[in-house]
Amino acid sequence: MKYIMLIIGAALASLQTVRAQDPLQAEIDALKRRVGELEDAQAAHLEGVSGRALVQAYSARSFDFGGHLTSLFAWIRGESGSATGHVASLVELSMKARIDDHWSVFATPGFYTFNGGLIDDPATPATPGDPAFTPDDDSQRVFLSRLVTEWKSSDALLLRGGVVGSPHGVTNREYFLPSRIIGQANLHTRHFLINSLYPQLFQGVAATGKCSIGRDWVEYDAYFGVDPDLPSDGLGGARLGYHFSELGLTVAVDYGRGTRPDDDDASTNFGYLQAPFAGMFNVGRDYQFGGIDFDLRKGSLLARAELYYSAERGFEDQRAASFEGSWFFLPEWSVSYRFDWYERGEDFDVFAAGVVDLGTSTEHVVGLSFNPDESIRLRLDWHHNNLPASDDVVDYVNFSWSVSF
C-alpha cells in the first residue's frame, strides 16, 4: 500500500509540472492574477472617493437652522393728505454649519414683499408732503444678505469670505432685524442693503477680532471686496474700537472708500420704505468716508450714536449723524428716542434736468417696544420727518413685529 501511495504522488507531481510548463495555461493564470489585482485596486479607489465625498457633503459637527418673519404697516400723514397701508413683510432663514473647530459656513436666504411708502412723491414736486403707497414692480423677490465661509483661529482672528456685512454703523453691524428696538433703520441706512453712505454689505473678504487689555479689549475689522451692483470696482475699509468694560462703552473710528454705482433707470429712482431720498444715485462717483461710533450698554439703558462724513468726488459731500437711546423700564417693555440727520449731497435730477443739491432731512422717532417672549418683538414707532430741500413735514406711525425661531 505504501508503494501505491508513492506512485500516485509521483504521478500527480509530474502532471503538475507538465501543466505548469504549458505556455497557454501559464498565461491564463497570469491574466487571472492581474484581473484580481485590478479589481482590488478599483474597490479601494471607489471606497476612498466615496469616503471623501461623504466627508465633504455631510460631515458638519453641528447644523443650526432658524430665521425670522418681520412685517411693517404704517399710517402716513403729509401736508396734503394721509395714507395707510402695508409697507413690507419678509422672511429670512439663517443656516450655519460648523465643520470643525476652525471652519464654518453661514447663509441667510430671504424672501420679501413690499410696497413703497412714499412720504414725498418726486413725481409730484408741486404737492408738498404727498404720501402714497406704490406697489413693488420688481419681479426679483429673493435676496441674500449673508453668504460666508468662516475660519476662526482664535478670538483675535476670524476670517470671512463671500457676501459679508460691513462693520460700519451701530445698527448695520447688528444686522438681525428682530434685534432692532426701533423697526425702521436710520435715515442713511434706510434703503435695505443699499450703499447710501457706507456699504451695508459687500462681496469679498474680511478679518475681525478682539484682544483683551486687562478687563477692557480692542476690537478691529478690515475688509476688501466689491459692491454687489458694481462688481468691477473694488472697495475697502476698516473699523477700530476700544471697549471700556467698567463703563459698558465702546468707542470706534471708521474709514472706507469705493465707487458708487449709478442707477440704470434714473426716471424711476424714487424713494421707498419711507425714505425721503432715492435709493441709488443717478450718477456714479468715487468716494471715501470717515466716522466715529459709540455704543453704551449699562443696566437697563442702551445708548448708541454714529457720525460720518463722506467725500464724494465731483459732487457735494455727504454727512450723517444718528443718536438713539432706549430704557427698559420693565423686562418686557422699553421706550426709545432717536434723532437722525442726513445731508445727502448732490446728484442729477431728471425732473430739473441738471445736478441739484439733494438737501438735508432730519427725523425724530419715539418708539415703544414689547417683548412678550424672547423670540417675539412688537413695536410702535412715531416718526416726525422734515423733508429735504423744503420746509414740508410728514408724520407717520409704524406698527411692526418680528418673530424669530
C-alpha positions as CSV (number, residue, x, y, z in Angstrom):
1,M,0.0,0.0,0.0
2,K,2.9,2.3,0.8
3,Y,4.3,1.8,-2.6
4,I,1.0,2.5,-4.3
5,M,0.7,6.0,-2.5
6,L,4.2,6.9,-3.5
7,I,3.5,6.0,-7.2
8,I,0.3,8.1,-7.1
9,G,2.1,11.1,-5.6
10,A,4.9,11.0,-8.1
11,A,2.3,10.9,-10.9
12,L,0.4,13.9,-9.6
13,A,3.7,15.9,-9.2
14,S,4.7,15.0,-12.8
15,L,1.2,16.1,-14.0
16,Q,1.5,19.5,-12.2
17,T,5.0,20.0,-13.6
18,V,3.7,19.4,-17.1
19,R,0.7,21.7,-16.6
20,A,3.0,24.5,-15.3
21,Q,5.1,24.1,-18.3
22,D,2.1,24.6,-20.6
23,P,2.6,28.2,-22.0
24,L,-1.1,28.8,-22.6
25,Q,-2.1,27.8,-19.1
26,A,0.6,29.9,-17.6
27,E,-0.6,33.0,-19.5
28,I,-4.2,32.4,-18.3
29,D,-3.1,32.1,-14.7
30,A,-1.2,35.4,-15.1
31,L,-4.2,37.2,-16.6
32,K,-6.4,35.9,-13.7
33,R,-3.9,37.2,-11.2
34,R,-3.8,40.6,-13.0
35,V,-7.6,40.9,-13.1
36,G,-7.8,40.2,-9.4
37,E,-5.3,42.9,-8.7
38,L,-7.2,45.4,-10.8
39,E,-10.5,44.6,-9.1
40,D,-8.9,45.1,-5.6
41,A,-7.4,48.4,-6.7
42,Q,-10.7,49.6,-8.1
43,A,-12.6,48.7,-4.9
44,A,-10.1,50.5,-2.8
45,H,-10.3,53.6,-5.1
46,L,-14.1,53.7,-5.0
47,E,-14.1,53.3,-1.2
48,G,-11.7,56.2,-0.9
49,V,-13.6,58.5,-3.3
50,S,-16.9,57.7,-1.6
51,G,-15.4,58.4,1.8
52,R,-14.1,61.8,0.7
53,A,-17.4,62.8,-1.0
54,L,-19.2,61.9,2.2
55,V,-16.8,64.0,4.3
56,Q,-17.2,67.0,2.0
57,A,-21.0,66.9,2.0
58,Y,-22.2,65.6,5.3
59,S,-19.5,65.8,7.9
60,A,-20.6,69.0,9.8
61,R,-20.3,68.6,13.5
62,S,-23.4,70.7,14.0
63,F,-26.0,72.4,11.9
64,D,-28.2,75.3,13.2
65,F,-31.3,76.4,11.4
66,G,-33.6,79.3,12.2
67,G,-34.8,82.6,10.9
68,H,-37.4,85.3,11.5
69,L,-40.5,86.9,10.0
70,T,-40.9,90.6,10.1
71,S,-43.9,92.8,9.0
72,L,-44.4,96.5,8.9
73,F,-47.7,98.5,8.5
74,A,-47.8,102.3,8.5
75,W,-50.1,105.3,8.7
76,I,-48.6,108.3,6.9
77,R,-49.8,111.9,7.1
78,G,-48.3,114.7,4.9
79,E,-49.3,118.3,4.4
80,S,-51.6,117.3,1.5
81,G,-53.2,114.2,2.9
82,S,-52.7,110.8,4.5
83,A,-52.4,107.1,3.5
84,T,-52.5,103.8,5.4
85,G,-51.1,100.5,4.2
86,H,-48.7,97.6,4.2
87,V,-45.0,98.6,3.8
88,A,-43.1,95.3,3.9
89,S,-43.1,91.7,5.0
90,L,-40.1,89.4,4.8
91,V,-39.0,86.0,6.0
92,E,-35.3,85.4,6.4
93,L,-33.7,82.0,7.1
94,S,-30.4,81.5,8.9
95,M,-28.3,78.4,8.4
96,K,-24.9,77.7,10.0
97,A,-22.9,74.5,9.7
98,R,-19.8,74.1,11.9
99,I,-17.3,71.9,10.0
100,D,-14.6,71.6,12.7
101,D,-13.0,73.8,15.4
102,H,-11.9,76.3,12.8
103,W,-14.3,76.2,9.7
104,S,-18.0,77.0,9.4
105,V,-20.5,78.2,6.8
106,F,-23.3,80.7,7.3
107,A,-26.1,81.8,4.9
108,T,-29.3,83.8,5.1
109,P,-31.6,83.5,2.1
110,G,-34.6,85.7,2.3
111,F,-37.9,86.3,0.6
112,Y,-39.9,89.6,0.7
113,T,-42.8,91.5,-0.5
114,F,-43.0,95.3,-0.1
115,N,-44.8,98.4,-1.2
116,G,-43.1,101.8,-1.4
117,G,-44.3,104.0,1.4
118,L,-43.5,107.3,-0.3
119,I,-43.5,110.3,2.1
120,D,-42.8,112.8,-0.7
121,D,-43.5,111.6,-4.2
122,P,-40.8,113.1,-6.5
123,A,-43.2,112.8,-9.5
124,T,-45.4,115.4,-8.0
125,P,-43.0,118.1,-6.8
126,A,-45.7,120.8,-6.6
127,T,-47.6,118.8,-4.0
128,P,-46.0,119.1,-0.5
129,G,-45.8,116.0,1.7
130,D,-47.7,113.8,-0.8
131,P,-47.8,110.3,0.8
132,A,-48.6,107.3,-1.2
133,F,-48.2,103.5,-1.3
134,T,-46.6,102.3,-4.6
135,P,-46.7,98.5,-5.4
136,D,-43.3,97.0,-5.9
137,D,-42.9,96.0,-9.6
138,D,-39.6,94.2,-9.1
139,S,-40.0,90.6,-10.1
140,Q,-37.0,89.6,-8.0
141,R,-38.4,88.9,-4.6
142,V,-35.5,86.9,-3.2
143,F,-32.4,88.4,-1.5
144,L,-29.2,87.0,0.0
145,S,-27.8,89.3,2.6
146,R,-25.2,87.0,4.0
147,L,-23.3,84.0,2.5
148,V,-20.0,83.5,4.2
149,T,-17.3,80.9,4.8
150,E,-15.6,81.5,8.2
151,W,-12.3,80.4,9.5
152,K,-11.5,81.2,13.1
153,S,-8.1,80.9,14.6
154,S,-9.0,82.5,18.0
155,D,-10.8,85.5,19.3
156,A,-8.0,87.6,17.9
157,L,-8.6,86.5,14.2
158,L,-11.7,85.5,12.3
159,L,-11.7,85.5,8.5
160,R,-14.9,85.6,6.4
161,G,-15.4,85.4,2.7
162,G,-18.4,85.7,0.4
163,V,-21.3,88.1,0.8
164,V,-20.3,89.8,4.0
165,G,-21.9,92.6,6.1
166,S,-19.7,95.7,6.6
167,P,-18.6,96.6,10.1
168,H,-19.8,100.2,9.9
169,G,-22.8,101.6,11.8
170,V,-24.2,100.6,15.2
171,T,-27.4,99.2,13.7
172,N,-25.8,97.9,10.5
173,R,-23.4,95.7,12.5
174,E,-26.3,94.4,14.5
175,Y,-28.0,93.2,11.3
176,F,-30.5,90.7,12.7
177,L,-33.8,92.6,12.3
178,P,-35.6,91.2,15.4
179,S,-32.9,92.8,17.5
180,R,-33.9,96.3,16.4
181,I,-35.8,98.1,19.1
182,I,-36.9,100.7,16.5
183,G,-38.1,98.8,13.5
184,Q,-37.2,101.3,10.7
185,A,-33.5,101.9,10.1
186,N,-31.9,105.3,10.5
187,L,-32.0,107.8,7.6
188,H,-28.7,107.0,6.0
189,T,-29.2,103.2,6.0
190,R,-33.0,103.1,5.4
191,H,-32.7,101.6,2.0
192,F,-32.4,97.9,2.6
193,L,-29.0,96.6,1.6
194,I,-28.2,99.7,-0.4
195,N,-24.9,101.6,-0.3
196,S,-26.2,105.0,0.7
197,L,-23.3,106.5,2.7
198,Y,-21.3,103.4,3.6
199,P,-21.7,99.9,2.2
200,Q,-24.2,97.8,4.2
201,L,-22.7,94.7,2.6
202,F,-20.1,93.7,0.1
203,Q,-18.8,90.7,-1.8
204,G,-15.2,89.9,-0.7
205,V,-13.2,89.0,2.4
206,A,-13.0,90.4,5.9
207,A,-10.9,90.0,9.0
208,T,-12.2,90.7,12.5
209,G,-11.1,90.0,16.1
210,K,-10.5,91.4,19.5
211,C,-7.7,91.4,22.0
212,S,-8.0,91.7,25.8
213,I,-6.2,94.5,27.7
214,G,-7.0,93.7,31.3
215,R,-10.7,93.9,31.6
216,D,-11.0,96.0,28.5
217,W,-10.4,95.0,24.9
218,V,-9.6,96.3,21.5
219,E,-11.7,95.2,18.5
220,Y,-10.9,95.6,14.8
221,D,-12.4,94.9,11.4
222,A,-10.8,95.2,7.9
223,Y,-12.4,94.3,4.6
224,F,-11.9,94.4,0.8
225,G,-14.3,93.5,-1.9
226,V,-16.8,94.9,-4.4
227,D,-20.3,96.4,-4.3
228,P,-22.9,93.8,-5.5
229,D,-24.1,96.4,-8.0
230,L,-20.6,97.2,-9.2
231,P,-18.5,94.0,-9.4
232,S,-15.7,95.6,-11.5
233,D,-14.5,98.3,-8.9
234,G,-13.0,97.5,-5.5
235,L,-14.0,98.9,-2.2
236,G,-12.4,98.5,1.3
237,G,-12.4,99.9,4.8
238,A,-11.7,99.3,8.4
239,R,-13.0,99.9,11.9
240,L,-11.0,100.1,15.1
241,G,-12.7,100.2,18.5
242,Y,-11.9,100.2,22.2
243,H,-14.3,98.7,24.8
244,F,-14.3,100.2,28.4
245,S,-15.6,97.3,30.4
246,E,-16.5,99.2,33.6
247,L,-18.4,101.8,31.6
248,G,-20.0,99.3,29.2
249,L,-18.9,101.7,26.5
250,T,-17.3,101.0,23.1
251,V,-15.8,103.9,21.0
252,A,-14.7,103.2,17.4
253,V,-13.3,105.0,14.4
254,D,-14.3,104.0,10.8
255,Y,-12.8,104.5,7.3
256,G,-13.7,103.3,3.9
257,R,-13.6,104.1,0.2
258,G,-15.1,102.8,-3.0
259,T,-17.2,103.7,-6.1
260,R,-21.0,104.3,-6.0
261,P,-22.8,102.7,-8.9
262,D,-25.3,104.8,-11.0
263,D,-28.9,103.9,-11.4
264,D,-29.8,102.0,-14.6
265,D,-33.2,103.7,-14.8
266,A,-33.0,107.1,-13.3
267,S,-36.6,108.0,-14.2
268,T,-37.9,105.5,-11.7
269,N,-35.3,106.1,-9.0
270,F,-37.8,107.0,-6.3
271,G,-37.5,106.7,-2.5
272,Y,-39.0,103.6,-0.9
273,L,-39.6,102.2,2.6
274,Q,-40.4,105.7,4.0
275,A,-37.1,107.1,2.8
276,P,-37.0,110.8,1.8
277,F,-34.1,110.2,-0.6
278,A,-33.8,107.9,-3.6
279,G,-32.0,104.6,-3.0
280,M,-29.3,104.9,-5.6
281,F,-27.5,107.9,-7.2
282,N,-28.3,108.7,-10.8
283,V,-24.6,109.5,-11.5
284,G,-21.9,107.2,-10.1
285,R,-18.8,108.6,-8.3
286,D,-15.8,107.6,-6.2
287,Y,-16.0,108.3,-2.5
288,Q,-14.2,107.9,0.8
289,F,-15.6,108.4,4.2
290,G,-14.6,108.6,7.9
291,G,-16.6,108.4,11.0
292,I,-16.9,107.6,14.7
293,D,-19.5,105.4,16.6
294,F,-20.4,104.9,20.2
295,D,-22.2,102.0,21.9
296,L,-23.2,102.2,25.6
297,R,-24.9,99.4,27.5
298,K,-25.4,99.9,31.2
299,G,-28.0,98.1,33.1
300,S,-31.5,98.9,31.7
301,L,-30.0,101.7,29.5
302,L,-28.8,101.4,25.9
303,A,-27.4,104.4,24.0
304,R,-25.8,104.4,20.6
305,A,-24.5,107.1,18.2
306,E,-22.7,107.4,14.9
307,L,-21.3,110.4,12.9
308,Y,-20.0,110.2,9.3
309,Y,-18.5,112.4,6.6
310,S,-18.2,111.1,3.1
311,A,-16.2,113.0,0.4
312,E,-17.9,112.5,-3.0
313,R,-15.6,113.0,-6.0
314,G,-17.1,115.6,-8.3
315,F,-20.2,116.2,-6.2
316,E,-21.1,117.8,-2.9
317,D,-20.1,115.7,0.2
318,Q,-22.4,113.7,2.4
319,R,-22.8,114.0,6.2
320,A,-24.8,111.9,8.6
321,A,-25.5,111.7,12.3
322,S,-27.7,109.4,14.4
323,F,-28.3,109.2,18.2
324,E,-30.5,106.6,19.8
325,G,-31.3,105.8,23.4
326,S,-33.5,103.1,24.9
327,W,-34.7,102.5,28.5
328,F,-36.0,99.1,29.5
329,F,-38.3,100.3,32.3
330,L,-39.7,96.7,32.7
331,P,-38.0,93.4,31.5
332,E,-40.5,93.2,28.6
333,W,-41.0,96.9,27.8
334,S,-38.8,99.6,26.5
335,V,-39.2,103.2,25.4
336,S,-36.8,104.7,22.8
337,Y,-35.9,108.0,21.2
338,R,-33.8,108.6,18.1
339,F,-32.7,111.6,16.2
340,D,-31.3,111.3,12.6
341,W,-29.7,114.0,10.5
342,Y,-28.7,113.2,6.9
343,E,-27.2,115.6,4.3
344,R,-27.4,113.7,1.1
345,G,-25.1,115.8,-1.1
346,E,-25.7,116.3,-4.9
347,D,-27.0,114.2,-7.8
348,F,-28.5,114.6,-11.3
349,D,-32.2,115.3,-11.1
350,V,-34.3,114.0,-14.1
351,F,-37.1,116.5,-13.4
352,A,-34.7,119.5,-13.1
353,A,-32.5,118.2,-15.9
354,G,-29.4,119.1,-14.0
355,V,-27.3,118.5,-10.9
356,V,-29.1,119.7,-7.8
357,D,-28.5,119.8,-4.1
358,L,-30.4,116.9,-2.6
359,G,-30.9,118.7,0.7
360,T,-31.0,117.7,4.3
361,S,-33.5,115.6,6.2
362,T,-34.0,115.3,9.9
363,E,-36.2,112.9,11.8
364,H,-37.4,112.5,15.4
365,V,-38.5,109.0,16.5
366,V,-40.3,107.9,19.7
367,G,-40.7,104.2,20.0
368,L,-42.4,101.7,22.3
369,S,-41.3,98.0,22.2
370,F,-42.9,95.0,23.9
371,N,-41.3,91.5,24.2
372,P,-43.9,89.0,25.4
373,D,-41.4,86.3,24.7
374,E,-37.6,86.3,23.9
375,S,-38.4,85.4,20.3
376,I,-41.2,88.0,19.8
377,R,-40.9,91.8,19.5
378,L,-43.8,94.2,18.9
379,R,-43.0,97.8,18.0
380,L,-45.0,101.0,17.8
381,D,-42.9,103.9,16.4
382,W,-43.9,107.5,15.8
383,H,-41.8,109.4,13.2
384,H,-41.6,113.2,12.6
385,N,-39.7,113.8,9.4
386,N,-38.5,117.2,7.9
387,L,-38.3,116.6,4.2
388,P,-35.1,117.5,2.3
389,A,-34.8,120.8,0.4
390,S,-38.2,122.1,1.8
391,D,-40.0,123.1,5.0
392,D,-42.6,120.3,4.5
393,V,-43.0,117.8,7.3
394,V,-44.6,114.4,7.4
395,D,-45.6,112.3,10.4
396,Y,-46.1,108.5,10.3
397,V,-46.8,105.7,12.7
398,N,-45.2,102.3,12.1
399,F,-46.5,99.1,13.7
400,S,-44.2,96.2,13.2
401,W,-43.5,92.8,14.6
402,S,-40.7,90.3,14.4
403,V,-41.0,86.6,15.3
404,S,-37.7,84.6,15.3
405,F,-37.3,80.9,15.5
